[in-house]
Structure formats: C-alpha cells, structure tokens
Amino acid sequence: MIAILKKLFIKNTDDESKNRRALGVLCSSVGIFLNIVLFAIKYIAGVLSSSIAITADAFNNLSDAGSSFISLIGFKFAGMKPDTKHPFGHGRIEYLSGLGISIAIIVVAFELFTSSLEKIFNPEVVDSGAIAIGILIISIIIKLYMFLYNRSIGKQINSAGMKATAMDCISDSIATAVVLISMIFTRFTGINIDGYCGVLVSLFIFYAGISSAKETIAPLLGTKPDEELVEKVHSMVLSYDKVHGIHDMVVHDYGPGRQLISLHAEVDGSEDIYEIHDVIDTIEKELYEKLSVETTIHMDPIDIHNESTKQTRDEVAMLITKLHKEATIHDFRMVPGITHTNLIFDVVVPFELKMNDAQIKEKVQQIISEKWENYFVVLTIDRSYV
C-alpha cells in the first residue's frame, strides 16, 4: 500500500531532504489512519466482550495515532530551512518527536498496568466470542504490516521517529497476540486470565517504550558516528596522494541529512602550501558531492623525508600499544638536544582505558624510557570520537 501511495502522492525531486520529508509525512499519515481504525474496532470489541485487555489495547492504538501525529509534526518541522537562530537547521526536532512517541508509549503502559491490576482483584466475565477473536487477528495482521513498512522506511531514510514507531508496532502485535491467547484460553477452559494478560501486555508496551526512548535520546546526547560513513571518509581522503594520514576526525550530527565533519590531514611539510591547499579544497568538495557532508579539513605538516624520525615514529607507535591495544599516535616530532631528545606527539586512547591523563603520561614515559633512557616525552592526550 505504501508503494502505491508513494507513486500517487510523492513526486521525486533532486532535493533528497524534500523526498525524505515527503515519505516520512506519508507514512505518518497512514499510521494515523490505521491506528484510528484499529482503535474503533478494538473498542467495540472490548465493550461487547467486557474485556479490559482489549479495551486497553484499543486505547493503546489511539495513543499510537497520537504518536504518528507527533512523528508527522516532527517531519514537518525538521524540514524547515536553517535560519538566523538555528544555522544548523531543525533536524534534531525529529529526534525529539521520537522521544515524545516513546514517552507516550510508557504512559500508556503504566495506565494499562494499573487498570489490569484492578481487573485481577475485581474480575469481570469476558465474552470470548468469534467476532472479538476475529477482530484481534485482523489487528495483529495490520500491526505487523505497519511494523514492516515503518522499519523498512525508517532504515531507508534513517529516521529515529519511524524506528521508534516500528518498535511500538511490533510490541503491539505481541501484546494483542497475548490478549488473543487469553480469550481463546478462557473460551475453552472457562478460567478468566484477562487481568493477568493485561499486566503482561503492559510490560511488553513498557519495554518497547524504554527501548525506543534509548534510541532517540542517544543521538541527542551524541553518539559514535556510523562506521560505514567513517570508512568512506577515510577511504576518500586517503585516496589522494598528497594526504599521508588522517586523525582527530569528529562527526557533528544535527539531524538526519545534516552532518558536519572536521578532521586533520597529514601532508608533506616540504611541499608548496598553495598546491596542498588546493588538494584539500578538492577533497572537501568531493565529500560534499558524494556523501552530502560539509567537511572542514585542517592541514598537519609532517616530515616524511627524515628516515630517522620515521623509524622512531614507527617504533613508538608499536610501543604505545602496551598502553592499550587500540592506542595510536599522530603529530609526531623529534627535537634532539645535547643531553636528551624530546619526542613530541599526540596519543589517542579509547574511552575503555580506565586511567586519568596524569597516569597515562606517566605510563607512556615509562614505556619510552625502557627503550631509550635519554628520550623525554611531551605528550598531548586525545580521545577517539569515531
């Protein structure tokens, strides 16, 4: 159905962000419609059967319609152009809409939990007729379909809100399946487990809400960038002969389709600075055209012709893995003196290394001194952001 509606209502343009927004609005609108339909038929089934589990599940679908509306508003606002007060655009509104959906899911779970507990202590007769069972089966099929298209489109356009909605849909399918099982169980045994199933459903919904909240909060706090993007940037930058290495790469995420990158590129310090600068400009342009990321590249001149420095650097790089297997170095320089030689470099250590900066410096000096007694370390400590 989504594919048909896409052909009917969305005209693809050269503006990828516009296409993405249109697809998000379409899917959210379909979600609103389907959830309202599900609410109506489940509410009727719940009233006819006197089932708290079905009625609660119906209001869960009504809250899902509200969540889809929040998602729709999120796509609308996220597509607004940058302005004076928001020069990086409004893309993070989409993360906030996903968080709003997650909070709504958690609230519904709490309400369902309390009403189900009351049903356990004050049970009512549940009519497990064929109509109610049929409605539940139809509901499960519709929710599974909604899960599939939300998950697929969410991955396609990298939408935290749609991924949260997909999680909600699959939890709803499981919850409704539990209600269905309880009705069939009651039909054949006469034992009323409606309240207990309502509690179980509420726990499923609560888990889905917490999971989706984590996924939407993470990009707001700042997460490690996509490894595929990092690898592509590395590959493209290092494909230029004038670049001998890169480090200090940072990816700034301002919402889907709005990422800024800064990195340091190591270049031959003896070459013409204007020629190198021209190469850097070309790299920045290529990254924008192929990956749609704005990149700022800082040139780091290094001495690649001094064999002694190069050999010592390679040895230090090997020795530094004693600190941590993933530790690396960059910006390496040697300053010889009469009584000693200063080794000046940056060391990049992972966050897993449970040492403070003073301890790291002391340990690195110890490692170097074991190899060269008259080598002193002048160290800058970096953390890896990719």
C-alpha positions as CSV (number, residue, x, y, z in Angstrom):
1,M,0.0,0.0,0.0
2,I,2.8,2.4,0.9
3,A,4.4,1.8,-2.5
4,I,1.2,2.7,-4.3
5,L,0.6,5.8,-2.2
6,K,4.2,6.8,-2.8
7,K,3.6,6.7,-6.6
8,L,0.4,8.6,-6.3
9,F,1.3,11.4,-3.9
10,I,5.1,11.8,-3.9
11,K,7.0,13.3,-6.9
12,N,10.7,12.6,-6.6
13,T,12.9,15.7,-6.9
14,D,16.6,16.4,-6.9
15,D,16.2,17.5,-3.3
16,E,16.8,14.4,-1.2
17,S,15.8,16.0,2.0
18,K,12.5,17.1,0.5
19,N,11.9,13.5,-0.8
20,R,12.8,12.1,2.6
21,R,10.4,14.5,4.4
22,A,7.5,13.7,2.0
23,L,8.0,10.0,2.6
24,G,8.0,10.5,6.3
25,V,4.8,12.6,6.3
26,L,3.1,10.0,4.1
27,C,4.0,7.1,6.4
28,S,3.0,9.0,9.5
29,S,-0.4,9.9,7.9
30,V,-1.0,6.3,7.0
31,G,-0.1,5.4,10.6
32,I,-2.7,7.9,12.0
33,F,-5.4,6.4,9.8
34,L,-4.7,2.8,10.5
35,N,-4.4,3.3,14.3
36,I,-7.8,5.2,14.4
37,V,-9.4,2.3,12.5
38,L,-7.8,-0.2,14.9
39,F,-9.0,1.9,17.9
40,A,-12.6,1.9,16.7
41,I,-12.9,-1.8,16.0
42,K,-11.0,-2.8,19.2
43,Y,-13.0,-0.5,21.4
44,I,-16.2,-2.0,20.0
45,A,-14.8,-5.5,20.6
46,G,-13.8,-4.6,24.1
47,V,-17.2,-3.2,25.0
48,L,-19.0,-6.2,23.5
49,S,-16.8,-8.7,25.3
50,S,-16.3,-6.7,28.6
51,S,-12.5,-7.3,28.2
52,I,-10.2,-4.8,29.9
53,A,-7.3,-6.2,27.9
54,I,-9.0,-5.5,24.6
55,T,-10.2,-2.1,25.7
56,A,-6.8,-1.1,27.0
57,D,-5.2,-2.3,23.8
58,A,-7.7,-0.1,21.9
59,F,-6.6,3.0,23.8
60,N,-3.0,1.9,23.1
61,N,-3.8,2.2,19.4
62,L,-5.4,5.6,20.0
63,S,-2.2,6.8,21.6
64,D,-0.3,5.3,18.6
65,A,-2.4,7.6,16.4
66,G,-1.2,10.5,18.6
67,S,2.4,9.2,18.3
68,S,2.1,9.1,14.5
69,F,0.8,12.7,14.6
70,I,3.8,13.7,16.7
71,S,6.0,12.0,14.1
72,L,4.2,13.8,11.3
73,I,4.8,17.2,13.0
74,G,8.4,16.2,13.6
75,F,9.0,15.6,9.9
76,K,7.3,18.9,9.0
77,F,9.4,21.0,11.4
78,A,12.7,19.0,10.8
79,G,12.4,20.0,7.1
80,M,12.4,23.7,7.9
81,K,15.4,25.6,6.4
82,P,18.2,26.9,8.6
83,D,17.7,30.4,9.9
84,T,19.5,33.1,11.9
85,K,18.7,31.4,15.3
86,H,19.2,27.8,14.0
87,P,22.0,27.9,11.5
88,F,22.4,24.1,11.5
89,G,18.7,23.5,10.7
90,H,16.0,21.9,12.6
91,G,16.8,18.2,12.0
92,R,17.0,17.3,15.7
93,I,13.3,18.0,16.1
94,E,12.8,14.6,14.6
95,Y,14.7,13.0,17.5
96,L,12.5,15.0,19.9
97,S,9.4,13.7,18.2
98,G,10.7,10.2,18.6
99,L,11.3,10.8,22.3
100,G,7.7,12.2,22.5
101,I,6.4,8.9,21.0
102,S,8.5,6.9,23.5
103,I,7.1,8.8,26.5
104,A,3.5,8.3,25.2
105,I,4.2,4.6,24.9
106,I,5.4,4.5,28.5
107,V,2.4,6.4,29.8
108,V,0.0,4.0,28.1
109,A,1.9,1.1,29.6
110,F,1.5,2.5,33.1
111,E,-2.2,3.2,32.7
112,L,-2.8,-0.3,31.3
113,F,-0.8,-1.9,34.2
114,T,-2.9,-0.2,36.9
115,S,-6.2,-1.0,35.2
116,S,-5.1,-4.6,34.7
117,L,-4.2,-5.0,38.4
118,E,-7.7,-3.8,39.3
119,K,-9.2,-6.4,37.0
120,I,-7.1,-9.1,38.7
121,F,-8.7,-8.3,42.1
122,N,-12.1,-7.5,40.6
123,P,-12.5,-9.8,37.6
124,E,-15.5,-9.5,35.2
125,V,-16.9,-12.0,32.9
126,V,-15.3,-11.9,29.5
127,D,-17.2,-12.8,26.3
128,S,-14.7,-14.6,24.1
129,G,-16.9,-14.7,21.0
130,A,-15.8,-15.3,17.4
131,I,-16.3,-11.6,16.5
132,A,-13.8,-10.4,19.2
133,I,-11.3,-13.1,18.3
134,G,-11.6,-12.2,14.6
135,I,-11.0,-8.5,15.3
136,L,-7.9,-9.3,17.3
137,I,-6.5,-11.5,14.4
138,I,-7.1,-8.6,11.9
139,S,-5.4,-6.2,14.3
140,I,-2.3,-8.4,14.6
141,I,-2.0,-8.6,10.8
142,I,-2.4,-4.8,10.4
143,K,0.2,-4.1,13.1
144,L,2.7,-6.5,11.6
145,Y,2.3,-4.7,8.3
146,M,2.8,-1.3,10.0
147,F,5.9,-2.7,11.7
148,L,7.4,-3.9,8.4
149,Y,6.8,-0.6,6.5
150,N,7.9,1.6,9.4
151,R,11.1,-0.4,9.9
152,S,11.8,-0.5,6.2
153,I,11.2,3.2,5.5
154,G,12.9,4.1,8.9
155,K,16.1,2.4,7.8
156,Q,15.8,3.8,4.3
157,I,15.6,7.5,5.4
158,N,17.4,6.9,8.8
159,S,14.5,8.2,10.9
160,A,14.7,7.7,14.7
161,G,11.0,8.5,14.9
162,M,9.9,5.9,12.4
163,K,12.2,3.3,14.0
164,A,10.5,4.1,17.4
165,T,7.1,3.7,15.7
166,A,8.2,0.3,14.3
167,M,9.2,-0.9,17.8
168,D,5.8,0.2,19.1
169,C,4.0,-1.7,16.3
170,I,5.8,-5.0,16.9
171,S,5.2,-4.7,20.7
172,D,1.5,-4.0,19.9
173,S,1.4,-7.2,17.8
174,I,2.8,-9.2,20.6
175,A,0.5,-7.6,23.1
176,T,-2.6,-8.2,21.0
177,A,-1.4,-11.8,20.5
178,V,-1.3,-12.3,24.2
179,V,-4.8,-10.9,24.6
180,L,-6.0,-13.3,21.8
181,I,-4.4,-16.2,23.5
182,S,-6.1,-15.3,26.8
183,M,-9.5,-15.1,25.1
184,I,-9.0,-18.5,23.4
185,F,-7.8,-19.9,26.8
186,T,-10.9,-18.5,28.5
187,R,-13.2,-19.8,25.8
188,F,-12.1,-23.4,26.2
189,T,-11.3,-23.6,29.9
190,G,-13.7,-21.0,31.5
191,I,-10.8,-19.6,33.5
192,N,-10.6,-15.8,33.4
193,I,-7.0,-14.6,32.9
194,D,-7.9,-11.3,31.3
195,G,-6.3,-9.1,34.1
196,Y,-3.1,-11.1,34.1
197,C,-2.8,-10.8,30.4
198,G,-3.4,-7.1,30.7
199,V,-0.4,-6.9,33.0
200,L,1.7,-8.9,30.6
201,V,0.7,-6.6,27.7
202,S,1.6,-3.5,29.8
203,L,5.1,-4.9,30.4
204,F,5.6,-5.5,26.7
205,I,4.5,-2.0,25.9
206,F,6.7,-0.6,28.7
207,Y,9.7,-2.4,27.3
208,A,9.1,-1.1,23.8
209,G,8.8,2.5,25.2
210,I,12.1,2.3,27.1
211,S,13.9,0.7,24.1
212,S,12.7,3.4,21.7
213,A,13.5,6.2,24.2
214,K,17.1,5.0,24.5
215,E,17.3,5.0,20.7
216,T,16.0,8.6,20.4
217,I,17.9,10.0,23.4
218,A,21.2,8.6,22.2
219,P,21.6,11.0,19.1
220,L,20.6,14.0,21.3
221,L,23.3,13.2,23.7
222,G,25.8,12.5,21.0
223,T,26.8,9.0,19.7
224,K,29.6,7.4,17.8
225,P,29.1,8.0,14.1
226,D,28.1,5.4,11.6
227,E,31.1,3.2,10.9
228,E,30.3,3.0,7.2
229,L,30.4,6.8,6.9
230,V,33.7,6.9,8.8
231,E,35.2,4.3,6.5
232,K,34.0,6.1,3.4
233,V,35.5,9.4,4.6
234,H,38.8,7.6,5.4
235,S,38.9,5.9,2.0
236,M,38.1,9.1,0.0
237,V,40.6,11.3,1.8
238,L,43.4,8.8,1.8
239,S,42.9,8.2,-2.0
240,Y,44.7,11.5,-2.6
241,D,48.5,11.0,-2.9
242,K,49.2,14.3,-1.1
243,V,47.5,13.0,2.1
244,H,49.7,10.7,4.2
245,G,47.3,10.1,7.1
246,I,44.3,11.5,9.0
247,H,43.4,11.9,12.6
248,D,41.2,13.9,15.0
249,M,38.1,13.2,13.0
250,V,34.8,14.4,14.6
251,V,31.3,14.0,13.1
252,H,28.7,16.5,14.3
253,D,25.1,15.3,13.9
254,Y,22.4,17.9,13.6
255,G,19.7,15.5,12.5
256,P,19.3,13.1,9.5
257,G,20.8,14.6,6.4
258,R,22.6,17.3,8.3
259,Q,26.1,16.2,9.4
260,L,29.3,18.3,9.6
261,I,32.8,16.7,9.8
262,S,36.1,18.1,10.9
263,L,39.4,16.2,10.6
264,H,43.2,16.7,10.4
265,A,45.0,15.6,7.2
266,E,48.8,14.9,7.4
267,V,50.6,16.4,4.4
268,D,54.3,16.8,3.4
269,G,55.6,19.9,5.1
270,S,58.2,20.5,2.4
271,E,55.7,20.9,-0.4
272,D,54.0,24.0,-1.7
273,I,51.3,25.2,0.7
274,Y,49.1,26.6,-2.1
275,E,49.2,23.3,-4.0
276,I,48.3,21.4,-0.9
277,H,45.5,23.8,0.0
278,D,44.1,23.3,-3.5
279,V,44.0,19.5,-2.9
280,I,42.3,20.0,0.5
281,D,39.6,22.1,-1.2
282,T,39.1,19.4,-3.8
283,I,38.7,16.8,-1.1
284,E,36.1,18.9,0.8
285,K,34.1,19.4,-2.4
286,E,34.1,15.7,-3.2
287,L,33.0,14.7,0.3
288,Y,30.0,17.1,0.0
289,E,29.0,15.9,-3.5
290,K,29.3,12.2,-2.8
291,L,28.4,11.9,0.9
292,S,26.4,15.2,1.5
293,V,28.5,16.2,4.4
294,E,30.2,19.5,4.9
295,T,33.8,18.9,5.9
296,T,36.5,21.2,7.3
297,I,40.0,19.8,6.9
298,H,43.0,21.1,8.9
299,M,46.4,20.5,7.3
300,D,49.0,19.0,9.6
301,P,52.5,19.3,8.0
302,I,54.8,16.3,8.8
303,D,58.4,15.5,7.9
304,I,58.2,12.4,5.7
305,H,61.8,12.6,4.4
306,N,63.7,12.1,7.6
307,E,64.3,8.4,7.9
308,S,65.4,8.6,11.5
309,T,62.2,10.3,12.6
310,K,60.1,8.0,10.5
311,Q,61.7,4.9,12.0
312,T,61.4,6.2,15.6
313,R,57.8,7.1,15.0
314,D,57.0,3.6,13.8
315,E,58.7,2.2,16.9
316,V,56.9,4.5,19.2
317,A,53.6,3.6,17.5
318,M,54.3,-0.1,18.2
319,L,55.4,0.5,21.8
320,I,52.3,2.6,22.6
321,T,50.1,-0.4,22.2
322,K,51.5,-1.6,25.5
323,L,49.3,1.2,27.0
324,H,46.2,-0.2,25.1
325,K,46.0,-2.3,22.0
326,E,43.8,0.3,20.3
327,A,46.1,3.3,21.2
328,T,47.5,5.3,18.3
329,I,49.8,8.3,17.8
330,H,49.9,11.3,15.4
331,D,51.7,14.7,15.0
332,F,55.0,13.1,15.8
333,R,58.1,15.2,16.0
334,M,61.7,14.8,17.4
335,V,63.7,17.6,18.9
336,P,67.3,16.5,19.5
337,G,69.3,18.1,22.3
338,I,72.8,17.8,23.9
339,T,71.6,15.7,26.9
340,H,68.3,14.4,25.7
341,T,65.8,14.2,22.9
342,N,62.2,15.3,23.2
343,L,59.5,13.2,21.5
344,I,56.5,15.4,20.9
345,F,53.3,13.6,19.8
346,D,49.6,13.1,20.5
347,V,48.3,9.8,21.7
348,V,44.8,8.7,21.0
349,V,43.3,6.4,23.7
350,P,39.9,4.7,23.8
351,F,37.4,5.6,26.4
352,E,37.7,2.0,27.8
353,L,41.1,2.8,29.2
354,K,40.5,3.5,32.9
355,M,43.4,5.8,33.5
356,N,43.4,9.6,34.0
357,D,45.6,11.9,32.0
358,A,48.4,12.0,34.6
359,Q,48.6,8.2,34.8
360,I,48.6,7.9,31.0
361,K,51.5,10.4,30.7
362,E,53.5,8.6,33.4
363,K,52.9,5.2,31.8
364,V,53.9,6.4,28.3
365,Q,57.1,8.0,29.7
366,Q,57.9,4.7,31.4
367,I,57.3,2.7,28.2
368,I,59.6,5.1,26.2
369,S,62.3,5.2,28.9
370,E,62.5,1.4,28.8
371,K,63.5,1.7,25.2
372,W,65.5,5.0,25.2
373,E,66.8,6.3,28.5
374,N,67.6,9.8,27.1
375,Y,64.2,10.3,25.3
376,F,61.7,12.6,27.1
377,V,58.0,12.6,26.1
378,V,56.0,15.8,25.6
379,L,52.5,14.3,25.3
380,T,49.0,15.5,24.3
381,I,46.2,13.1,25.1
382,D,43.3,12.7,22.6
383,R,40.1,10.6,22.7
384,S,38.7,8.8,19.7
385,Y,35.3,10.2,18.6
386,V,34.8,7.8,15.7
